[in-house]
């Protein structure tokens, strides 16, 4: 059985305001868990990316849509 503990971290005011949404707060908590205890690959960044993709799939996005969003983001970064 998982046991949970509350922690306190400092974030800017906009982030704190965004985290008043319980769904977003839960998602951030899962990301923190996965960063601290990464997947078997022991790569925190890979674990976060895997978790983010899994969450996107759980929300109904297909892998093709995720890939398209990443490609668009990368294209914008190259232009800017």
FENRA-V891842 format. One record per run of one state. SS is the DSSP state (hx for helix, st for strand, lp for the rest). FROM is the first residue (numbers start at 1). TO is the last residue. If there is no record, write none. Layout:
ss->SS from->FROM to->TO
ss->SS from->FROM to->TO
//
This chain:
ss->lp from->1 to->12
ss->hx from->13 to->18
ss->lp from->19 to->21
ss->hx from->22 to->36
ss->lp from->37 to->43
ss->hx from->44 to->58
ss->lp from->59 to->62
ss->hx from->63 to->79
ss->lp from->80 to->80
//
